């Protein structure tokens, strides 16, 4: 009796963290791969568009972009269309971009070259950037649960990191220790640990911002339905009353822009929305650190030129200030191409960690009589079905943004480069995931065969 008590006293009271880590990798690793893999490309998607679409490229642009002249040129080029959004060039080699809605309902990106003061081309709003943003953020909605599903995976991402630190002894001393090992398994195991250590900061950042998005989505869908502090739409905590200018003639765009610049000389205007619930809406960057453009914004009455609301990022409280920072950190847009490349590389590393962890599990289970984690093949098949189930949603999306002809939606016309890139990426992604599923299923069949023979 005393011996039994002593034996039980020696049992560990803390959980087996390696088991938790491997459980997450086996059952959730393929979904984490889809999210991290698409997120890596989302970080550089705007630059990919720039490479694929010649109309988005231009010669050196003036830092003080002339919105007024650009509006006039685009309006003349598309006389029956409505300009919904105007975006200044993001750098000295990019064209300005206008979102234009045509009479048939189709939306186009119209590119304006500041160097030539001409429209350089147009295309549908479905770009590489839009594809990856929609896929990574919400799997194109995935029948209403997509964003919740993506955001929920911030939790296993964090737990995977935390459990690894709990069983990896003296991990803080191993940042510069890469052992090649004598076998392929030991090599990949050491590379997996080494890459994981150097990705700790990135995992923590992605997990933290992902949990924030989960909270935002839950609050929006299940709570107060608020996504901004002040706006002209009901989604704001404080909704601005309408400007009351219906039927009144609007001031020229040039005058409204000059009013905005006089009201906010500190702000570099990046985006203009001519009609945001009746307001002339202007956003941009000031001297604030790590905020998206809409943290600084102006609502102007387009008939009188009166400033109805003027928001400074520095005046926001902690909650709303952070809400304007999360996107910047999650997608790495705060330092131009340099930070985006870093985010792209570490996004690929996280995707690789998901794959290598799963592969190590498969290899280490070979030769054993029983599988530690049952139904892994079922979990892999479910994970594979997620990107496949997105395909019909993308098909519907492409028709909805293509406009109507004779009352029916038509398929949008995509540039060849955009089509080839998206299709190639989708094929490669499905092949990678299919190979993982095949590996898991083969392992499961081998185990069942051994058990049957035994």
Residue, then its C-alpha position, 0 to 999 in steps of 0.5 A: x500500500x505504501x509502495x503504491x502511494x509512493x509510486x503515485x506520488x512520483x507521477x507528474x502533475x503537469x500535462x505532457x506538453x509534447x503531447x499537446x504540441x503534437x495533437x495540435x500539429x496532427x489535427x489542426x496543422x493542415x488548417x494552420x498551414x492554409x492560413x499561414x501560407x495564404x497570409x504570407x502571400x497576402x503580405x506581398x499581394x499588392x506588390x504582386x499586382x504591381x508586377x503583373x499589371x503594367x497599368x499600375x506602374x508609372x514613372x516617378x510621381x510627385x509627392x504632392x499628388x494632384x487629386x483634383x486633376x486626376x478626378x477630372x481625367x477619370x470623369x472624362x474617361x468614364x462619363x457615365x460611371x460613379x467614382x467611389x474611391x480615389x487612392x493616391x500612389x503608394x510610392x513613386x513607381x505606382x499609379x493612383x487608383x480609382x474605384x469606379x462603378x459603371x452603370x451596369x453595376x460592375x466595379x473597376x480599378x482605374x489607374x491614373x498615371x501622375x507622370x502623364x496625367x492620363x488613365x493608364x488602364x483599368x481592370x476589375x476589382x478582383x486582383x491578387x490582393x483582393x483574392x488573398x485578403x478574402x481568402x486569408x481573412x475569411x475563406x471568402x466568408x465560407x458560408x457565414x463562418x469563415x472569419x470566425x474559423x480563421x480567427x479561432x485558429x489564433x488560439x491553437x497557434x498560440x498554444x502550439x508555441x506555448x506547449x513547445x516552450x514548455x517541453x523544449x529544455x533551455x530553449x533560450x540558449x538554443x537560438x544559435x544551435x543548429x544540429x544537422x543530425x545523422x538521419x533525415x528525421x533528426x535533420x528536419x526535427x532540428x530545423x523545425x525547432x530552430x525555425x520555431x525559435x526564431x519565429x517566436x516573436x512572429x507567432x506571438x504577434x500573429x496570435x495576439x492580433x488574431x485573437x483581437x480580430x476574433x474579439x472584434x468579429x464576435x463583438x460585431x456579429x453577436x454584440x453591438x455591431x460597432x466597428x468604428x468610434x465615429x462614422x457616417x454609417x450605423x456601424x459607428x459608436x457615434x454616428x454622424x447625422x446626415x449633412x442635409x445637402x440633398x438637392x444642393x449643388x456640391x463644391x468642386x472636388x478641388x475646392x473640397x480638397x483644399x478645404x481639407x488641406x487647410x483644416x489638416x496641414x499635418x495630414x498627407x491625404x491618401x484616400x478620398x471617398x466623394x460620397x460617404x453617406x453624403x459626406x466628402x470623406x478624406x483620410x490619410x497619414x500624419x505624424x502618428x506611429x503605426x496607425x492605418x490611414x482612417x485613424x486621421x479623417x475628415x467629414x466635409x459637407x460637400x455643399x457648404x464646405x463645412x468641416x463636420x468632423x475632424x479626427x486625430x489619431x492622437x485623440x483616440x482612446x487606448x481601445x480605438x487607437x489599438x484597433x487602428x494599429x492591429x492591421x498594420x502589425x498583422x500584415x506588416x505594412x508599416x515600413x513599406x516593402x522591407x517589412x512586407x518581405x519580412x512578414x512574407x518570409x516568416x509567414x512561409x516559415x510558419x506554414x513550413x513549421x505546420x508541414x514539417x511538424x506533420x511530416x515528422x509525426x508521420x515518419x515517427x509513427x512508421x513501424x509502430x503498432x499503434x497510432x497515438x492520435x486516432x482519426x488523423x486521416x479524418x481531420x486531414x480530409x476535413x482540412x482539405x475540404x475547406x479550400x476546396x469548398x471555397x471554389x464555388x464561393x469564388x465563382x459566385x464572387x467573380x460573377x457578382x463583381x462583373x456587373x449585369x448584362x440584360x439583368x443577369x450577372x456576368x463573369x468578370x474579365x481578369x487580366x491573364x497574369x492575375x488569372x495565371x497566378x491565382x490558379x497556379x497558387x491554388x493548384x500548388x496549395x491543393x497539391x501540398x495539402x493532398x500529399x499530406x492527406x495521402x501520407x496520413x491515410x497511408x499511415x492509417x491503412x498500414x497500422x490497420x493492416x498490422x493490427x489485422x495481421x497481429 
